[in-house]
Amino acid sequence: MHTALVLVHDADPSRGHRLVGTLRPALEAQGLTVVVGTTVGPSPLLTDLPDPATLRTLVVMGSGAAAYDDTVPWLGAELAYLRQAVDAGTPVLGVCFGGQALSRVLGGVVSEAPAGEHGFLDVETADPALVPAGPWFEYHGDRFTVPPGAVEVARTPRAVQAFVSGPHLGMQFHPEIDPGAFSAWEETWELTGPPPPEAAALVPGLRRDIAERESEASAACARLVEAFLARADELTAEDETAA
């Protein structure tokens, strides 16, 4: 199993591939073939996605939708696919919305946050080998709880930032951010409407910070992906030994 499926939430292939950002080279550096897919479209597109049991990992990216909003037409199908991956033991890496969806599938709660987080922020971490203190790029107005049986790995004063559950890692921040990914976000806003005023006012500064930190952020993403996959391998080996 050498495939990493990255689920993006944009039906436009050009934007979809840019949304993967630095996660593509980070996954490819671990010997994986990156396939970009989506559940977003006029009807659920699960038939276009591979059996999650055949994947080395499933990565679920961010979205402007809320992971608690069951009126989102594609959300139910995506949660079902994510559930299949969890049941199959396929390591899931959830990014922002993806982390919220993973929390929900595992029994956690996703809700609107009292205040959003935007920009590069340091986090408090209980496992710096897996999730270093940062800085990590934040851009969210919702939050998740740590699911039952999962372990909190990182947080800021405003929100849980990462948890692990078995081989799975859910994150609130965006390790993939680079100028290309952010430009794809901005193109999406042109179609769906601008972000909230308090976030929109920050965009020029965020764009500048992302460009200035591109090399540093890419290296941090690569380290996180390597640690995530190594941890999943260790857990799999332990399970096989116990069996």
C-alpha positions in Angstrom: 0.0 0.0 0.0 1.8 3.1 -1.3 -1.1 5.5 -2.0 -2.0 8.6 0.0 -5.5 9.8 -0.9 -5.9 13.5 -0.1 -9.5 14.6 0.0 -10.0 18.3 -0.9 -13.3 20.2 -0.8 -13.2 21.8 -4.2 -14.5 20.4 -7.4 -12.1 22.4 -9.5 -9.1 20.1 -10.2 -6.6 23.0 -10.5 -7.5 24.5 -7.1 -7.8 21.1 -5.6 -4.2 20.2 -6.4 -2.9 23.5 -5.0 -4.9 23.0 -1.8 -2.7 20.1 -0.9 0.2 22.5 -0.5 3.4 21.2 1.1 1.7 17.9 2.1 2.3 16.6 -1.4 6.1 16.7 -1.3 6.0 15.6 2.4 4.1 12.5 1.5 6.1 11.8 -1.7 9.3 12.0 0.4 8.0 9.0 2.4 7.7 7.0 -0.9 3.9 7.5 -1.3 2.0 8.2 -4.5 -0.4 11.2 -3.9 -3.9 11.0 -5.3 -6.2 14.0 -4.9 -9.9 13.2 -4.7 -13.1 15.0 -3.6 -16.6 14.2 -2.4 -17.7 17.7 -3.5 -20.0 17.7 -6.5 -23.6 17.5 -7.7 -23.9 14.1 -6.1 -21.7 12.0 -3.7 -18.7 10.8 -5.5 -17.7 7.9 -3.3 -17.7 5.6 -6.2 -14.8 7.5 -7.6 -12.7 7.0 -4.5 -10.6 3.9 -3.7 -11.4 1.4 -1.0 -9.9 3.1 2.1 -8.5 -0.3 3.2 -6.1 -0.2 0.2 -4.6 3.1 1.2 -1.4 3.8 3.1 -3.1 6.9 4.6 -6.1 9.1 4.1 -5.6 12.8 4.4 -8.7 15.0 4.8 -8.2 18.7 4.1 -9.8 22.0 5.2 -13.1 23.4 4.0 -15.2 26.5 4.3 -18.1 24.2 5.4 -18.8 23.3 9.0 -18.3 19.7 10.0 -21.4 19.9 12.2 -23.7 21.3 9.4 -25.7 18.3 8.2 -27.3 20.5 5.5 -24.0 20.4 3.6 -24.9 18.0 0.7 -21.7 16.0 0.6 -20.9 15.9 4.3 -22.8 12.7 5.1 -21.1 10.7 2.3 -17.7 12.0 3.4 -18.2 11.1 7.0 -19.3 7.6 5.9 -16.1 7.2 3.9 -14.0 8.5 6.8 -15.8 5.9 9.1 -14.8 3.2 6.6 -11.2 4.3 6.8 -11.2 4.3 10.6 -12.8 0.8 10.7 -10.2 -0.5 8.2 -7.4 0.8 10.4 -6.1 3.1 7.6 -4.2 6.0 9.3 -6.2 9.2 8.9 -4.6 12.7 9.0 -7.2 15.3 9.5 -6.4 19.0 8.7 -8.6 21.7 10.2 -12.1 20.7 8.8 -10.6 17.2 8.3 -9.6 17.1 12.0 -13.1 18.2 13.0 -14.7 15.5 10.8 -12.3 12.9 12.3 -13.3 14.1 15.8 -17.0 13.8 14.9 -16.6 10.3 13.4 -14.8 9.2 16.6 -17.6 10.6 18.8 -16.3 14.1 19.5 -18.2 17.3 19.2 -17.6 20.1 16.6 -19.0 23.5 17.2 -18.5 27.2 16.4 -15.6 28.6 18.5 -16.2 31.7 20.6 -13.3 33.3 18.7 -11.3 32.2 15.7 -7.6 31.9 15.2 -5.7 33.3 12.2 -2.0 33.3 11.4 1.1 31.6 12.7 0.7 30.6 16.3 2.8 28.6 18.7 0.9 25.7 20.5 1.4 23.9 23.7 2.4 20.3 23.0 2.5 17.1 25.0 4.3 15.3 22.2 6.8 17.5 20.5 8.2 14.6 18.5 4.9 14.3 16.7 3.5 17.9 16.9 6.2 20.4 17.7 5.3 23.7 19.3 5.2 25.4 16.0 4.6 28.0 14.8 1.7 26.5 12.9 -0.7 28.3 10.6 -4.2 28.8 11.9 -7.3 29.8 10.0 -10.6 28.6 11.6 -13.7 29.7 13.3 -14.9 26.3 14.5 -13.3 23.8 17.0 -13.5 20.2 18.0 -13.3 18.2 21.2 -11.0 15.3 21.9 -13.0 12.2 21.1 -13.7 9.5 23.7 -10.6 7.4 24.2 -8.4 9.8 22.2 -5.5 11.7 23.7 -4.9 15.5 23.4 -1.6 16.3 21.9 -1.6 20.0 21.5 -3.6 23.1 22.2 -3.7 26.9 22.4 -5.6 28.9 25.0 -8.6 29.0 22.6 -8.8 25.5 21.2 -7.6 22.0 21.1 -5.0 21.8 18.3 -4.3 18.1 17.9 -5.3 14.7 19.2 -4.4 11.1 18.4 -6.6 8.1 18.4 -4.9 4.8 17.5 -3.0 5.6 14.2 -5.1 8.7 13.5 -4.1 12.3 14.0 -6.6 15.2 13.9 -5.2 18.8 13.8 -6.9 22.2 13.9 -4.0 24.0 12.2 -2.8 23.9 8.6 0.7 22.3 8.1 0.2 22.4 4.3 0.1 26.1 4.0 2.2 27.7 1.2 1.5 30.6 -1.2 -0.1 28.3 -3.7 -2.5 26.8 -1.2 -3.4 30.3 0.1 -4.0 31.7 -3.4 -6.4 28.8 -4.0 -8.3 29.7 -0.8 -8.6 33.3 -2.1 -10.0 32.1 -5.4 -12.6 30.1 -3.5 -13.6 33.2 -1.5 -14.2 35.0 -4.8 -16.8 32.4 -5.6 -18.4 31.8 -2.2 -18.0 35.1 -0.6 -15.3 36.7 1.6 -14.2 35.5 5.0 -15.6 37.2 8.1 -14.5 40.9 8.3 -12.1 40.2 11.3 -10.3 37.6 9.2 -10.5 39.4 5.9 -8.7 42.4 7.4 -5.7 40.1 8.2 -5.4 38.6 4.7 -2.6 40.9 3.3 -0.5 40.3 6.4 -1.2 36.6 6.3 -0.2 36.4 2.6 3.1 38.1 3.4 3.8 35.9 6.4 3.1 32.7 4.4 5.6 33.8 1.7 8.3 34.7 4.2 7.9 31.5 6.2 7.5 29.1 3.2 10.7 27.2 3.6 10.3 26.9 7.4 6.7 25.8 7.1 7.5 23.2 4.4 10.2 21.6 6.6 7.8 21.5 9.6 5.1 19.8 7.5 7.7 17.2 6.3 8.7 16.4 9.8 5.1 16.1 11.0 4.2 13.7 8.1 7.2 11.6 8.7 6.4 11.3 12.5 2.7 10.6 11.8 3.5 7.7 9.4 6.3 6.3 11.6 3.9 6.3 14.6 1.2 4.5 12.6 3.8 1.9 11.5 4.9 1.4 15.1 1.3 0.9 16.2 0.6 -1.6 13.4 3.8 -3.6 14.3 2.7 -3.7 18.0 -0.8 -4.9 17.0 0.7 -7.6 14.7 3.0 -8.8 17.5 0.2 -8.9 20.0 -1.9 -11.0 17.6 
